[in-house]
Amino acid sequence: MAEIVRSVKGTRDFYPEGMAVRRWMFDIIREVSTRFGYQEFEGPCLEFIDLYAAKSGEELVKEQAFVFNSPGDDLLTLRPELTPTLARMVAQKQYEIPMPLRWWSIGPFWRYENPQRGRTREFYQWNIDLVGTESVTADAEIVAVAATFLKETGLSSEQVKIFVNNRRLMDRAFSILDIEKDLRPLVFRVVDKIEKLSEKEWRAFAYEIGLTEIQVDGLLGLLNNQALWRDSDELVAFFDLIDQFGVGEYVDYNPKVIRGLDYYTGTVFEAFELGGQSRSILGGGRYDNLVADVGGNRLPGVGFAMGDVVIELVLQDAGVIPEGLGNKPQVVVTVFDADSLAASLGAAVEMRASGLRTVIYPEVDKLGKQFKYADRLDIPVAVILGPDEIKSGKVAVKNLKTREQVAVPYEELADQVKAFLPFES
């Protein structure tokens, strides 16, 4: 046999069982997004790298983006994230779009990662944004959307939590530590790395960017002050609103959450699995200058993104993914012989018209082989139309799970099939 062509490293094949789980997750995303009044949109999978170079951070552009030359010598990239695309799209039609806008999307993205469990090079990502208002209510609403999704997948507030901080609050705190303004973007990255590095590595990183030992010690004190949020009027209002949204048990303050991307300006947040591997599930925040940075007027916005890879692992490990997902066939119509093929096809058409997911065996073969085929597909009901049934004007319906078989008039066929179906079908 010839060697099977391998798949591309860092990509995934979605067989029907995996596709059913993905569809279940995406259906919850769609339902929650639209319930909060958000409209679906989509952008291109190819963008100029310049769109990301200014504001997404050097690590994403230089190390994670798939970049290549086009025939016109423009540097293009497979999109590594969607927020800059959203900003560009809004800037292009900012005088036509009613504000504030509520948009959501889910689609494929690419980053040059080291593939491992929970991290791939090609992934799907949910993006949801509220643009055109600086109100803290918008921040709370976006976080409430995230919390509602987590809740409706079956995850409890003991299993996941959304941690919130505010960059303006931290910027004021950096001032107290006499950290120079031009150094603060790097300090935000230092804070973002605190849970990803050992203390020795983290301190070395902090000293490397120019912080003194006193400043590093002061920074550590800030990052362990769980009451720091009370110094921010925005966060005080935010947590009051979160309680009013009814999702307060899913949201908490954490001064170590800062988000690594350069365009965040205010509230930032990240959802984590509690216990287990403590995986990061989603993250986002307020970006008040991004639309202006891509050529439009200043339009404040807030949003988040969630990849499908980690959340699926969290849901699997939590045991909350329902069984029996997917639109598997419910009934197989057998083909007794060539003369009965037309009758079998007619029965299949009638059952599909009744809403039943129906397959017909593709050729004449022994009934035992056709039943075995149905069993491998976990199809619960078979319809048999042989010469005897056609002559009598009836149809045989067989429950392949209990082996019960009955003959019914043709006009009762669909009802009898439905009676044999298990409840979850």
Secondary structure, DSSP 8 states (H G I E B T S, - for coil): --------TT-----HHHHHHHHHHHHHHHHHHHHTT-EE----SEEETHHHHTTS-HIIIIII-EEEE-TTS-EEEE-S-SHHHHHHHHHHTTTTS-SSEEEEEEEEEE-----BTTB-SEEEEEEEEEES---HHHHHHHHHHHHHHHHHTT--TTTEEEEEEEHHHHHHHHHHTT--GGGHHHHHHHHHTTTTS-HHHHHHHHHHTT--HHHHHHHHHHHT-TTGGGG-HHHHHHHHHHHHHT-GGGEEE-TT---S-TT--SEEEEEEE-STT--EEEEEEE-SSHHHHTTS----EEEEEEEHHHHHHHHHHHT-S-SS-S----EEE----GGGHHHHHHHHHHHHHTT--EEE-SS---HHHHHHHHHHTT--EEEE--HHHHHHTEEEEEETTT--EEEEEGGGHHHHHHHHS-TT-
